Every structure is written in structure tokens, then in C-alpha cells.
Amino acid sequence: MLDLINVLFEFSRTHCVAICAMLVPANLLATSQTLLFTGLGRPIAQVQFMAKISSLYALLILLHVFTWLSIGVVMAPTYILTFLGCLCLVSNLSAVAIATRGISAHRIVKLVELG
């Protein structure tokens, strides 16, 4: 089991550029789609489905960053990717919470204008 983890960590560090080149845009697009679905008032099932997919991308980014942190590499990209992953996770959870409560984008705008 420990060998498998070491192999996955080495794979992550060896192919870092390719992994980041795929995960960062996928994460941003999927999170944007989740927020768009919430704003347009799409059914809760669709919002939850997109939130699950985009949260998976965010978790994969965080796991990828963890492989670098585990060997002591602390640079600007580790902080940036950690922030991106956490921000996308919070955005997805917020979108699901808003969609579950049935708050539409128009109502949020009205609340902000009145506030």
C-alpha cells in the first residue's frame, strides 16, 4: 500500500505541469458552470451534480499540492493552487446551499441593493 502511495506521489511530481495544465482550467470551468446553474435557477440535481464534479477537481488540486508540501517544496504556486482549490470548494458549497434554499440571482441582487 505504501508503495502505491509513493508511486502516485512521484507521478504527481513528475507530471506537475501537465496535471496543473489540465486541472486548473477544468476546475475553473466546472466551478463557473456550477455558479451559472445556480444563478439561472436550474434544478437542484443539476447544481449538485456540477458541484460534485468541480469539487472533485478542487480536491485533486489540493492532493497534488500536498504531494509537493510533503517533500518540503513551498513556493508561490503551492500557495496559489491551495487558495484556488479552497476557493472553488467554498464556491461550490455556497452554490449548493443557495440552490437548496431556492434563492435566485434576482433575489440576491435585490438583497444587495437594499442592504
C-alpha positions, -999 to 999 in steps of 0.1 A, spaced: 0 0 0 28 24 9 45 16 -25 13 26 -43 12 60 -25 48 66 -33 42 58 -70 13 82 -71 32 109 -54 61 105 -78 38 105 -108 22 137 -95 55 155 -90 70 142 -123 40 153 -144 33 185 -125 30 208 -155 6 185 -173 -15 179 -142 -18 216 -135 -25 224 -171 -55 201 -171 -68 206 -136 -67 244 -132 -89 252 -163 -112 222 -157 -117 234 -121 -124 270 -131 -148 260 -159 -167 235 -137 -170 259 -108 -181 286 -131 -207 263 -145 -219 254 -110 -223 291 -102 -240 298 -136 -265 269 -130 -273 284 -95 -278 319 -109 -301 307 -137 -322 287 -112 -315 253 -127 -328 223 -108 -310 214 -76 -300 180 -90 -280 197 -119 -264 221 -95 -254 193 -71 -240 172 -100 -218 200 -112 -207 209 -77 -196 173 -72 -176 173 -104 -159 206 -97 -153 197 -61 -135 166 -73 -112 188 -94 -106 211 -65 -97 181 -42 -74 167 -68 -56 200 -70 -53 201 -32 -39 165 -32 -15 174 -59 -2 204 -38 0 181 -8 25 159 -27 48 189 -30 43 200 6 51 165 18 86 168 5 91 204 17 86 224 -15 69 256 -5 68 282 -33 43 307 -48 25 281 -69 17 259 -39 0 288 -22 -18 299 -53 -31 264 -61 -41 258 -25 -60 291 -25 -76 282 -58 -87 248 -46 -101 261 -14 -119 290 -31 -135 266 -56 -146 243 -28 -162 271 -9 -179 285 -40 -194 251 -48 -207 246 -13 -222 280 -13 -238 274 -47 -254 242 -34 -266 260 -3 -281 288 -23 -298 264 -48 -312 243 -19 -328 273 -3 -343 284 -37 -327 318 -37 -325 331 -73 -299 355 -86 -325 383 -90 -334 380 -53 -297 382 -43 -293 413 -64 -323 429 -47 -310 420 -12 -276 436 -21 -293 467 -34 -315 471 -3 -286 463 21 
